[in-house]
Amino acid sequence: MNEYELMYIVHPEADKDGVTVVSEQLASWISEQGGEISKTNVWGRRKLAYAIKKQTEGTYVVVDLKLDGEALSEVERNVKLHEQVLRYMFIRKDN
Protein backbone atom coordinates (compact mmCIF):
# COMPACT_ATOMS: atom_id res chain seq x y z
CA MET A 1 0.00 0.00 0.00
CA ASN A 2 1.11 3.53 -0.77
CA GLU A 3 0.83 6.51 1.53
CA TYR A 4 -1.17 9.48 0.24
CA GLU A 5 -2.28 12.86 1.47
CA LEU A 6 -5.72 14.04 0.40
CA MET A 7 -6.57 17.71 0.71
CA TYR A 8 -10.08 18.86 -0.13
CA ILE A 9 -12.19 21.98 0.24
CA VAL A 10 -15.79 21.65 1.42
CA HIS A 11 -18.49 24.06 0.20
CA PRO A 12 -18.94 27.05 2.56
CA GLU A 13 -22.66 26.32 3.05
CA ALA A 14 -21.74 23.14 4.94
CA ASP A 15 -21.61 23.72 8.69
CA LYS A 16 -19.45 21.75 11.12
CA ASP A 17 -21.81 18.76 10.98
CA GLY A 18 -21.83 18.92 7.18
CA VAL A 19 -18.03 18.74 7.08
CA THR A 20 -18.19 15.73 9.42
CA VAL A 21 -20.66 13.99 7.10
CA VAL A 22 -18.40 14.58 4.09
CA SER A 23 -15.39 13.26 6.04
CA GLU A 24 -17.32 10.14 7.07
CA GLN A 25 -18.39 9.48 3.47
CA LEU A 26 -14.80 9.78 2.26
CA ALA A 27 -13.63 7.48 5.06
CA SER A 28 -16.19 4.86 4.07
CA TRP A 29 -15.11 5.00 0.40
CA ILE A 30 -11.48 4.58 1.43
CA SER A 31 -12.24 1.64 3.73
CA GLU A 32 -14.40 -0.03 1.04
CA GLN A 33 -11.35 -0.02 -1.24
CA GLY A 34 -9.20 -1.62 1.47
CA GLY A 35 -7.47 1.57 2.59
CA GLU A 36 -7.00 3.05 6.02
CA ILE A 37 -6.94 6.59 7.34
CA SER A 38 -4.14 7.43 9.75
CA LYS A 39 -5.01 11.09 10.47
CA THR A 40 -7.65 13.69 9.61
CA ASN A 41 -6.93 17.37 10.19
CA VAL A 42 -9.67 19.99 9.71
CA TRP A 43 -8.01 23.34 9.05
CA GLY A 44 -11.28 25.22 9.22
CA ARG A 45 -12.85 27.86 7.02
CA ARG A 46 -10.43 29.93 4.97
CA LYS A 47 -10.56 32.41 2.13
CA LEU A 48 -9.80 30.92 -1.28
CA ALA A 49 -7.08 32.38 -3.48
CA TYR A 50 -9.62 32.67 -6.30
CA ALA A 51 -13.35 32.01 -6.68
CA ILE A 52 -14.38 28.41 -7.29
CA LYS A 53 -17.96 27.92 -8.49
CA LYS A 54 -18.66 31.51 -7.38
CA GLN A 55 -17.50 30.73 -3.81
CA THR A 56 -14.75 32.76 -2.14
CA GLU A 57 -14.19 30.61 0.96
CA GLY A 58 -14.40 27.00 2.05
CA THR A 59 -13.46 24.54 4.79
CA TYR A 60 -10.07 22.87 4.24
CA VAL A 61 -9.54 19.25 5.34
CA VAL A 62 -6.31 17.22 5.10
CA VAL A 63 -6.35 13.40 5.36
CA ASP A 64 -3.34 11.06 5.62
CA LEU A 65 -4.19 7.63 4.26
CA LYS A 66 -2.82 4.33 2.97
CA LEU A 67 -4.33 2.88 -0.18
CA ASP A 68 -3.44 0.68 -3.14
CA GLY A 69 -2.71 2.49 -6.39
CA GLU A 70 -5.48 0.66 -8.26
CA ALA A 71 -8.08 1.61 -5.63
CA LEU A 72 -7.09 5.27 -5.73
CA SER A 73 -8.91 5.87 -9.03
CA GLU A 74 -12.22 4.65 -7.58
CA VAL A 75 -11.89 6.85 -4.49
CA GLU A 76 -10.91 9.81 -6.67
CA ARG A 77 -13.96 9.27 -8.88
CA ASN A 78 -16.25 9.37 -5.82
CA VAL A 79 -14.59 12.52 -4.46
CA LYS A 80 -14.87 14.22 -7.84
CA LEU A 81 -18.62 13.53 -8.01
CA HIS A 82 -19.38 14.69 -4.46
CA GLU A 83 -21.39 17.93 -4.61
CA GLN A 84 -20.00 19.41 -1.38
CA VAL A 85 -16.34 19.10 -2.43
CA LEU A 86 -15.18 22.19 -4.35
CA ARG A 87 -11.59 21.02 -5.01
CA TYR A 88 -9.42 18.09 -4.04
CA MET A 89 -5.87 16.89 -4.52
CA PHE A 90 -4.17 13.56 -3.86
CA ILE A 91 -0.43 13.61 -3.21
CA ARG A 92 1.67 10.47 -2.94
CA LYS A 93 4.14 10.66 -0.06
CA ASP A 94 7.69 9.43 -0.64
CA ASN A 95 8.99 6.78 1.73
N, CA, C and O atoms as CSV, one atom per row, in Angstrom:
chain,resi,resn,atom,element,x,y,z
A,1,MET,N,N,0.833,-1.181,0.000
A,1,MET,CA,C,0.000,0.000,0.000
A,1,MET,C,C,0.879,1.247,0.000
A,1,MET,O,O,1.945,1.282,0.615
A,2,ASN,N,N,0.411,2.245,-0.692
A,2,ASN,CA,C,1.114,3.527,-0.770
A,2,ASN,C,C,0.502,4.517,0.216
A,2,ASN,O,O,-0.674,4.422,0.568
A,3,GLU,N,N,1.319,5.462,0.650
A,3,GLU,CA,C,0.828,6.511,1.534
A,3,GLU,C,C,0.481,7.737,0.695
A,3,GLU,O,O,1.254,8.153,-0.168
A,4,TYR,N,N,-0.688,8.306,0.960
A,4,TYR,CA,C,-1.173,9.479,0.242
A,4,TYR,C,C,-1.621,10.535,1.235
A,4,TYR,O,O,-1.912,10.247,2.396
A,5,GLU,N,N,-1.668,11.763,0.745
A,5,GLU,CA,C,-2.283,12.862,1.472
A,5,GLU,C,C,-3.389,13.406,0.577
A,5,GLU,O,O,-3.156,13.736,-0.586
A,6,LEU,N,N,-4.570,13.493,1.120
A,6,LEU,CA,C,-5.719,14.041,0.400
A,6,LEU,C,C,-6.087,15.356,1.042
A,6,LEU,O,O,-6.344,15.423,2.244
A,7,MET,N,N,-6.113,16.407,0.233
A,7,MET,CA,C,-6.574,17.707,0.710
A,7,MET,C,C,-7.812,18.066,-0.107
A,7,MET,O,O,-7.805,17.992,-1.336
A,8,TYR,N,N,-8.868,18.454,0.591
A,8,TYR,CA,C,-10.076,18.855,-0.130
A,8,TYR,C,C,-10.713,20.057,0.554
A,8,TYR,O,O,-10.495,20.318,1.737
A,9,ILE,N,N,-11.509,20.781,-0.233
A,9,ILE,CA,C,-12.190,21.982,0.239
A,9,ILE,C,C,-13.686,21.718,0.179
A,9,ILE,O,O,-14.226,21.377,-0.874
A,10,VAL,N,N,-14.351,21.879,1.322
A,10,VAL,CA,C,-15.790,21.650,1.415
A,10,VAL,C,C,-16.524,22.968,1.187
A,10,VAL,O,O,-16.064,24.025,1.619
A,11,HIS,N,N,-17.649,22.901,0.519
A,11,HIS,CA,C,-18.486,24.059,0.198
A,11,HIS,C,C,-18.773,24.880,1.464
A,11,HIS,O,O,-19.002,24.302,2.527
A,12,PRO,N,N,-18.763,26.207,1.369
A,12,PRO,CA,C,-18.943,27.045,2.564
A,12,PRO,C,C,-20.332,26.947,3.197
A,12,PRO,O,O,-20.492,27.308,4.363
A,13,GLU,N,N,-21.329,26.476,2.470
A,13,GLU,CA,C,-22.665,26.325,3.050
A,13,GLU,C,C,-22.717,25.188,4.068
A,13,GLU,O,O,-23.617,25.148,4.906
A,14,ALA,N,N,-21.759,24.266,4.000
A,14,ALA,CA,C,-21.740,23.143,4.938
A,14,ALA,C,C,-21.250,23.629,6.301
A,14,ALA,O,O,-20.187,24.240,6.406
A,15,ASP,N,N,-22.035,23.352,7.342
A,15,ASP,CA,C,-21.613,23.716,8.688
A,15,ASP,C,C,-20.675,22.639,9.231
A,15,ASP,O,O,-20.221,21.771,8.486
A,16,LYS,N,N,-20.392,22.698,10.518
A,16,LYS,CA,C,-19.448,21.749,11.119
A,16,LYS,C,C,-19.937,20.308,10.970
A,16,LYS,O,O,-19.147,19.403,10.703
A,17,ASP,N,N,-21.247,20.100,11.145
A,17,ASP,CA,C,-21.811,18.759,10.985
A,17,ASP,C,C,-21.746,18.309,9.529
A,17,ASP,O,O,-21.539,17.127,9.254
A,18,GLY,N,N,-21.923,19.241,8.597
A,18,GLY,CA,C,-21.831,18.921,7.178
A,18,GLY,C,C,-20.435,18.478,6.782
A,18,GLY,O,O,-20.272,17.562,5.975
A,19,VAL,N,N,-19.423,19.130,7.353
A,19,VAL,CA,C,-18.033,18.745,7.084
A,19,VAL,C,C,-17.773,17.357,7.653
A,19,VAL,O,O,-17.065,16.559,7.038
A,20,THR,N,N,-18.341,17.059,8.825
A,20,THR,CA,C,-18.189,15.732,9.421
A,20,THR,C,C,-18.827,14.662,8.548
A,20,THR,O,O,-18.265,13.578,8.391
A,21,VAL,N,N,-19.984,14.949,7.981
A,21,VAL,CA,C,-20.661,13.991,7.102
A,21,VAL,C,C,-19.817,13.711,5.866
A,21,VAL,O,O,-19.673,12.557,5.462
A,22,VAL,N,N,-19.258,14.754,5.264
A,22,VAL,CA,C,-18.395,14.576,4.093
A,22,VAL,C,C,-17.174,13.743,4.458
A,22,VAL,O,O,-16.784,12.855,3.700
A,23,SER,N,N,-16.568,14.016,5.605
A,23,SER,CA,C,-15.392,13.260,6.042
A,23,SER,C,C,-15.728,11.789,6.271
A,23,SER,O,O,-14.935,10.911,5.931
A,24,GLU,N,N,-16.900,11.518,6.844
A,24,GLU,CA,C,-17.317,10.135,7.072
A,24,GLU,C,C,-17.574,9.406,5.764
A,24,GLU,O,O,-17.247,8.226,5.641
A,25,GLN,N,N,-18.160,10.096,4.779
A,25,GLN,CA,C,-18.386,9.481,3.471
A,25,GLN,C,C,-17.068,9.128,2.800
A,25,GLN,O,O,-16.919,8.040,2.244
A,26,LEU,N,N,-16.112,10.050,2.852
A,26,LEU,CA,C,-14.801,9.783,2.264
A,26,LEU,C,C,-14.117,8.625,2.976
A,26,LEU,O,O,-13.489,7.785,2.331
A,27,ALA,N,N,-14.233,8.573,4.300
A,27,ALA,CA,C,-13.631,7.483,5.064
A,27,ALA,C,C,-14.251,6.142,4.687
A,27,ALA,O,O,-13.547,5.136,4.604
A,28,SER,N,N,-15.551,6.120,4.461
A,28,SER,CA,C,-16.188,4.857,4.070
A,28,SER,C,C,-15.754,4.416,2.674
A,28,SER,O,O,-15.567,3.223,2.437
A,29,TRP,N,N,-15.589,5.371,1.739
A,29,TRP,CA,C,-15.113,5.004,0.405
A,29,TRP,C,C,-13.698,4.447,0.462
A,29,TRP,O,O,-13.369,3.494,-0.244
A,30,ILE,N,N,-12.864,5.047,1.306
A,30,ILE,CA,C,-11.477,4.582,1.428
A,30,ILE,C,C,-11.443,3.187,2.046
A,30,ILE,O,O,-10.699,2.323,1.581
A,31,SER,N,N,-12.240,2.960,3.089
A,31,SER,CA,C,-12.244,1.640,3.730
A,31,SER,C,C,-12.851,0.570,2.824
A,31,SER,O,O,-12.426,-0.584,2.879
A,32,GLU,N,N,-13.834,0.922,1.994
A,32,GLU,CA,C,-14.403,-0.028,1.036
A,32,GLU,C,C,-13.362,-0.508,0.035
A,32,GLU,O,O,-13.434,-1.641,-0.442
A,33,GLN,N,N,-12.404,0.336,-0.282
A,33,GLN,CA,C,-11.350,-0.016,-1.237
A,33,GLN,C,C,-10.149,-0.676,-0.546
A,33,GLN,O,O,-9.131,-0.931,-1.188
A,34,GLY,N,N,-10.264,-0.949,0.746
A,34,GLY,CA,C,-9.199,-1.618,1.466
A,34,GLY,C,C,-8.145,-0.689,2.030
A,34,GLY,O,O,-7.072,-1.143,2.428
A,35,GLY,N,N,-8.425,0.591,2.070
A,35,GLY,CA,C,-7.471,1.566,2.593
A,35,GLY,C,C,-7.723,1.865,4.052
A,35,GLY,O,O,-8.700,1.399,4.639
A,36,GLU,N,N,-6.839,2.642,4.626
A,36,GLU,CA,C,-6.999,3.046,6.017
A,36,GLU,C,C,-6.555,4.491,6.189
A,36,GLU,O,O,-5.611,4.948,5.544
A,37,ILE,N,N,-7.251,5.197,7.068
A,37,ILE,CA,C,-6.940,6.592,7.341
A,37,ILE,C,C,-6.121,6.650,8.623
A,37,ILE,O,O,-6.522,6.102,9.649
A,38,SER,N,N,-4.974,7.316,8.559
A,38,SER,CA,C,-4.143,7.435,9.751
A,38,SER,C,C,-4.405,8.734,10.508
A,38,SER,O,O,-4.264,8.773,11.730
A,39,LYS,N,N,-4.786,9.804,9.796
A,39,LYS,CA,C,-5.009,11.090,10.469
A,39,LYS,C,C,-5.906,11.976,9.615
A,39,LYS,O,O,-5.780,12.007,8.391
A,40,THR,N,N,-6.811,12.694,10.269
A,40,THR,CA,C,-7.651,13.695,9.613
A,40,THR,C,C,-7.475,15.010,10.351
A,40,THR,O,O,-7.604,15.072,11.573
A,41,ASN,N,N,-7.180,16.060,9.597
A,41,ASN,CA,C,-6.927,17.369,10.190
A,41,ASN,C,C,-7.835,18.393,9.498
A,41,ASN,O,O,-7.685,18.661,8.306
A,42,VAL,N,N,-8.770,18.956,10.254
A,42,VAL,CA,C,-9.665,19.989,9.710
A,42,VAL,C,C,-9.024,21.340,9.979
A,42,VAL,O,O,-8.874,21.751,11.130
A,43,TRP,N,N,-8.648,22.025,8.912
A,43,TRP,CA,C,-8.009,23.337,9.050
A,43,TRP,C,C,-9.008,24.437,9.335
A,43,TRP,O,O,-8.644,25.485,9.868
A,44,GLY,N,N,-10.257,24.214,8.987
A,44,GLY,CA,C,-11.283,25.222,9.217
A,44,GLY,C,C,-11.567,26.044,7.967
A,44,GLY,O,O,-11.019,25.796,6.893
A,45,ARG,N,N,-12.434,27.021,8.142
A,45,ARG,CA,C,-12.853,27.860,7.022
A,45,ARG,C,C,-11.784,28.894,6.708
A,45,ARG,O,O,-11.284,29.588,7.594
A,46,ARG,N,N,-11.444,28.979,5.422
A,46,ARG,CA,C,-10.425,29.933,4.968
A,46,ARG,C,C,-10.864,30.567,3.652
A,46,ARG,O,O,-11.689,30.023,2.917
A,47,LYS,N,N,-10.295,31.711,3.385
A,47,LYS,CA,C,-10.557,32.413,2.131
A,47,LYS,C,C,-9.781,31.727,1.012
A,47,LYS,O,O,-8.612,31.375,1.177
A,48,LEU,N,N,-10.441,31.542,-0.120
A,48,LEU,CA,C,-9.804,30.917,-1.275
A,48,LEU,C,C,-8.954,31.946,-2.025
A,48,LEU,O,O,-9.237,33.143,-1.978
A,49,ALA,N,N,-7.932,31.483,-2.702
A,49,ALA,CA,C,-7.076,32.380,-3.481
A,49,ALA,C,C,-7.833,32.962,-4.672
A,49,ALA,O,O,-7.550,34.077,-5.110
A,50,TYR,N,N,-8.787,32.210,-5.188
A,50,TYR,CA,C,-9.621,32.668,-6.299
A,50,TYR,C,C,-10.978,31.995,-6.166
A,50,TYR,O,O,-11.097,30.971,-5.494
A,51,ALA,N,N,-11.985,32.546,-6.787
A,51,ALA,CA,C,-13.347,32.010,-6.678
A,51,ALA,C,C,-13.465,30.664,-7.391
A,51,ALA,O,O,-12.987,30.494,-8.513
A,52,ILE,N,N,-14.103,29.723,-6.725
A,52,ILE,CA,C,-14.383,28.410,-7.286
A,52,ILE,C,C,-15.891,28.227,-7.246
A,52,ILE,O,O,-16.488,28.242,-6.170
A,53,LYS,N,N,-16.506,28.056,-8.397
A,53,LYS,CA,C,-17.960,27.924,-8.494
A,53,LYS,C,C,-18.658,29.075,-7.767
A,53,LYS,O,O,-19.644,28.870,-7.059
A,54,LYS,N,N,-18.137,30.270,-7.950
A,54,LYS,CA,C,-18.660,31.513,-7.382
A,54,LYS,C,C,-18.559,31.561,-5.853
A,54,LYS,O,O,-19.251,32.358,-5.220
A,55,GLN,N,N,-17.717,30.732,-5.258
A,55,GLN,CA,C,-17.501,30.730,-3.813
A,55,GLN,C,C,-16.126,31.306,-3.515
A,55,GLN,O,O,-15.164,31.015,-4.226
A,56,THR,N,N,-16.022,32.122,-2.469
A,56,THR,CA,C,-14.751,32.757,-2.140
A,56,THR,C,C,-14.101,32.189,-0.883
A,56,THR,O,O,-12.986,32.577,-0.536
A,57,GLU,N,N,-14.790,31.268,-0.192
A,57,GLU,CA,C,-14.191,30.613,0.961
A,57,GLU,C,C,-14.712,29.196,1.067
A,57,GLU,O,O,-15.706,28.834,0.439
A,58,GLY,N,N,-14.025,28.396,1.874
A,58,GLY,CA,C,-14.402,27.002,2.054
A,58,GLY,C,C,-13.674,26.422,3.254
A,58,GLY,O,O,-12.768,27.048,3.804
A,59,THR,N,N,-14.073,25.225,3.654
A,59,THR,CA,C,-13.457,24.541,4.787
A,59,THR,C,C,-12.420,23.554,4.266
A,59,THR,O,O,-12.749,22.653,3.495
A,60,TYR,N,N,-11.180,23.722,4.681
A,60,TYR,CA,C,-10.074,22.871,4.240
A,60,TYR,C,C,-9.943,21.663,5.173
A,60,TYR,O,O,-10.022,21.799,6.394
A,61,VAL,N,N,-9.744,20.483,4.581
A,61,VAL,CA,C,-9.541,19.248,5.341
A,61,VAL,C,C,-8.373,18.502,4.716
A,61,VAL,O,O,-8.292,18.387,3.493
A,62,VAL,N,N,-7.455,17.987,5.559
A,62,VAL,CA,C,-6.307,17.216,5.098
A,62,VAL,C,C,-6.385,15.832,5.727
A,62,VAL,O,O,-6.565,15.709,6.938
A,63,VAL,N,N,-6.251,14.777,4.903
A,63,VAL,CA,C,-6.351,13.396,5.360
A,63,VAL,C,C,-5.090,12.646,4.952
A,63,VAL,O,O,-4.700,12.675,3.785
A,64,ASP,N,N,-4.449,11.972,5.910
A,64,ASP,CA,C,-3.338,11.064,5.619
A,64,ASP,C,C,-3.916,9.660,5.543
A,64,ASP,O,O,-4.636,9.230,6.444
A,65,LEU,N,N,-3.599,8.943,4.461
A,65,LEU,CA,C,-4.194,7.625,4.259
A,65,LEU,C,C,-3.224,6.676,3.580
A,65,LEU,O,O,-2.227,7.093,2.991
A,66,LYS,N,N,-3.539,5.383,3.675
A,66,LYS,CA,C,-2.817,4.331,2.970
A,66,LYS,C,C,-3.819,3.634,2.069
A,66,LYS,O,O,-4.923,3.290,2.489
A,67,LEU,N,N,-3.406,3.429,0.803
A,67,LEU,CA,C,-4.325,2.875,-0.183
A,67,LEU,C,C,-3.533,2.290,-1.333
A,67,LEU,O,O,-2.451,2.777,-1.663
A,68,ASP,N,N,-4.073,1.237,-1.947
A,68,ASP,CA,C,-3.441,0.679,-3.140
A,68,ASP,C,C,-3.613,1.628,-4.312
A,68,ASP,O,O,-4.595,2.367,-4.380
A,69,GLY,N,N,-2.668,1.608,-5.230
A,69,GLY,CA,C,-2.714,2.494,-6.386
A,69,GLY,C,C,-3.917,2.254,-7.274
A,69,GLY,O,O,-4.474,3.198,-7.837
A,70,GLU,N,N,-4.332,0.980,-7.407
A,70,GLU,CA,C,-5.484,0.661,-8.258
A,70,GLU,C,C,-6.784,1.183,-7.640
A,70,GLU,O,O,-7.696,1.593,-8.358
A,71,ALA,N,N,-6.863,1.166,-6.319
A,71,ALA,CA,C,-8.077,1.606,-5.629
A,71,ALA,C,C,-8.191,3.122,-5.591
A,71,ALA,O,O,-9.277,3.660,-5.373
A,72,LEU,N,N,-7.087,3.806,-5.800
A,72,LEU,CA,C,-7.092,5.271,-5.735
A,72,LEU,C,C,-8.027,5.874,-6.782
A,72,LEU,O,O,-8.709,6.860,-6.503
A,73,SER,N,N,-8.065,5.305,-7.962
A,73,SER,CA,C,-8.909,5.870,-9.025
A,73,SER,C,C,-10.394,5.810,-8.665
A,73,SER,O,O,-11.149,6.719,-9.010
A,74,GLU,N,N,-10.819,4.753,-7.978
A,74,GLU,CA,C,-12.220,4.653,-7.580
A,74,GLU,C,C,-12.561,5.676,-6.498
A,74,GLU,O,O,-13.627,6.291,-6.542
A,75,VAL,N,N,-11.674,5.861,-5.537
A,75,VAL,CA,C,-11.893,6.853,-4.486
A,75,VAL,C,C,-11.898,8.255,-5.096
A,75,VAL,O,O,-12.727,9.092,-4.739
A,76,GLU,N,N,-10.971,8.503,-6.014
A,76,GLU,CA,C,-10.906,9.812,-6.666
A,76,GLU,C,C,-12.173,10.105,-7.465
A,76,GLU,O,O,-12.646,11.241,-7.487
A,77,ARG,N,N,-12.714,9.096,-8.112
A,77,ARG,CA,C,-13.959,9.272,-8.876
A,77,ARG,C,C,-15.094,9.681,-7.943
A,77,ARG,O,O,-15.875,10.573,-8.275
A,78,ASN,N,N,-15.194,9.039,-6.779
A,78,ASN,CA,C,-16.251,9.372,-5.821
A,78,ASN,C,C,-16.088,10.781,-5.268
A,78,ASN,O,O,-17.070,11.505,-5.106
A,79,VAL,N,N,-14.850,11.170,-4.978
A,79,VAL,CA,C,-14.595,12.522,-4.461
A,79,VAL,C,C,-14.959,13.564,-5.514
A,79,VAL,O,O,-15.552,14.596,-5.201
A,80,LYS,N,N,-14.600,13.287,-6.757
A,80,LYS,CA,C,-14.872,14.222,-7.845
A,80,LYS,C,C,-16.374,14.463,-8.030
A,80,LYS,O,O,-16.792,15.569,-8.374
A,81,LEU,N,N,-17.177,13.426,-7.801
A,81,LEU,CA,C,-18.617,13.529,-8.014
A,81,LEU,C,C,-19.378,14.071,-6.800
A,81,LEU,O,O,-20.569,14.362,-6.901
A,82,HIS,N,N,-18.710,14.206,-5.670
A,82,HIS,CA,C,-19.379,14.692,-4.463
A,82,HIS,C,C,-19.693,16.180,-4.618
A,82,HIS,O,O,-18.813,16.973,-4.954
A,83,GLU,N,N,-20.947,16.552,-4.374
A,83,GLU,CA,C,-21.391,17.926,-4.610
A,83,GLU,C,C,-20.813,18.925,-3.606
A,83,GLU,O,O,-20.667,20.101,-3.941
A,84,GLN,N,N,-20.485,18.500,-2.402
A,84,GLN,CA,C,-19.996,19.414,-1.376
A,84,GLN,C,C,-18.500,19.697,-1.484
A,84,GLN,O,O,-17.997,20.616,-0.839
A,85,VAL,N,N,-17.787,18.915,-2.293
A,85,VAL,CA,C,-16.339,19.099,-2.434
A,85,VAL,C,C,-16.073,20.038,-3.609
A,85,VAL,O,O,-16.384,19.718,-4.756
A,86,LEU,N,N,-15.490,21.207,-3.307
A,86,LEU,CA,C,-15.183,22.186,-4.352
A,86,LEU,C,C,-13.933,21.785,-5.126
A,86,LEU,O,O,-13.934,21.789,-6.357
A,87,ARG,N,N,-12.863,21.437,-4.405
A,87,ARG,CA,C,-11.588,21.024,-5.009
A,87,ARG,C,C,-10.964,19.944,-4.148
A,87,ARG,O,O,-11.229,19.858,-2.949
A,88,TYR,N,N,-10.133,19.119,-4.772
A,88,TYR,CA,C,-9.423,18.086,-4.036
A,88,TYR,C,C,-8.074,17.852,-4.700
A,88,TYR,O,O,-7.858,18.225,-5.853
A,89,MET,N,N,-7.174,17.232,-3.954
A,89,MET,CA,C,-5.870,16.895,-4.524
A,89,MET,C,C,-5.279,15.729,-3.726
A,89,MET,O,O,-5.181,15.781,-2.500
A,90,PHE,N,N,-4.890,14.681,-4.451
A,90,PHE,CA,C,-4.169,13.558,-3.858
A,90,PHE,C,C,-2.692,13.762,-4.099
A,90,PHE,O,O,-2.285,14.124,-5.203
A,91,ILE,N,N,-1.884,13.532,-3.078
A,91,ILE,CA,C,-0.427,13.612,-3.208
A,91,ILE,C,C,0.150,12.326,-2.650
A,91,ILE,O,O,-0.180,11.924,-1.534
A,92,ARG,N,N,1.015,11.675,-3.427
A,92,ARG,CA,C,1.672,10.470,-2.936
A,92,ARG,C,C,2.894,10.879,-2.136
A,92,ARG,O,O,3.726,11.654,-2.608
A,93,LYS,N,N,2.998,10.353,-0.922
A,93,LYS,CA,C,4.144,10.663,-0.063
A,93,LYS,C,C,5.284,9.725,-0.411
A,93,LYS,O,O,5.063,8.545,-0.680
A,94,ASP,N,N,6.508,10.248,-0.405
A,94,ASP,CA,C,7.688,9.426,-0.642
A,94,ASP,C,C,8.097,8.755,0.659
A,94,ASP,O,O,8.004,9.337,1.740
A,95,ASN,N,N,8.554,7.516,0.526
A,95,ASN,CA,C,8.987,6.781,1.730
A,95,ASN,C,C,10.421,7.095,2.046
A,95,ASN,O,O,10.967,6.575,3.019
